[in-house]
Every structure is written in C-alpha cells, then in structure tokens.
C-alpha cells in the first residue's frame, strides 16, 4: 500500500526483550526475584520500521537476550 512508505522502507528493525509474570505451570518459566515475586518468562520481539512485528520468541528468563538476537 502506498501509505506504508511513509513509515519507512521496511529495511530497518528494532528488537527488545520483555519479561512477564506467569501463574501456573510452564516449561520455560523461571523464578527471578529481581523482576517479579514468582515465576516469569521473557519474549524477544522484532519490529520493523513500519511498526509491524515479524518475529517473537519465548526465551528462558534467566538467560541474556543478546544471545537470542545473534541466533
């Protein structure tokens, strides 16, 4: 669509990790008292310069996000 070029060419992206608390059982949730009282997990999300999400990955909360970005 012609309007999408206003937001960018779609060649740049931004990546960020987010941490969420989890209630119940999960194979990827881990305890991390720095961010929440109980268990939680992290997601690593990639967003283009056109503000569209093109990738999300659930990662173990105790691991660094930088390793997943390089992956």
N, C-alpha and C positions, 0 to 999 in steps of 0.2 A: 504494500500500500504506500502511496506517496507520502503520507503523513509520518511514517516511521523514520524517514531520513532526517527529520527534524531532531530526533532524539539521539542520533548517532549512526555511524555506519555499520554497527554490529560487529566490529572487529576487536573491540576492547572489552574487558570483563573485570569484574571485581569478585573476590572470594572472601568469605567470612565464616567463622565458626560460631555457633550459638549453643548454649547449654540450657537444658530443660529438666526440671524435676520429674521423676517418674514414680507413680504409685503402682504397686503390684509387682509381678514377676516379669523380668526381661533378661534376655541373654546378653545384651550389650550394656545394660545399666550397671553403674558402679557407684560406690559411696565416695563423695568428695565434699568434705565439710567446709571447704573454702567457698563454695558456691551455693550449696543447699544442705539442709539437715539430713535428708535421707539419700536415696539413690537418684541418679540422673544419667542423662546421655547427652552427647553432642551431635549436632548435624553440621556438615560443611556444605555450604551452598555457593554456587557460581551464578552470577547475574551479569548479563551483557549490558553494554552501554545503552541499549534500547529498553532497559528495565524488564527484560524477560529472564526468568530462571531457566537455565539449561542443564543444571545438574545439582543433585543433592545426594549426599552420602551420610549415613549414620555411622558415627565412629565412637570408640570407647572413650569415655570422658577423661580418663587419666592419661591419655596419650596426647602428644602435641599435634595441632592441626597442620603444621608446616610439612610434616612427613606425608600427609594425605594430599596436600596441594601438589607436591612434586610427583606423586603417584599418578 
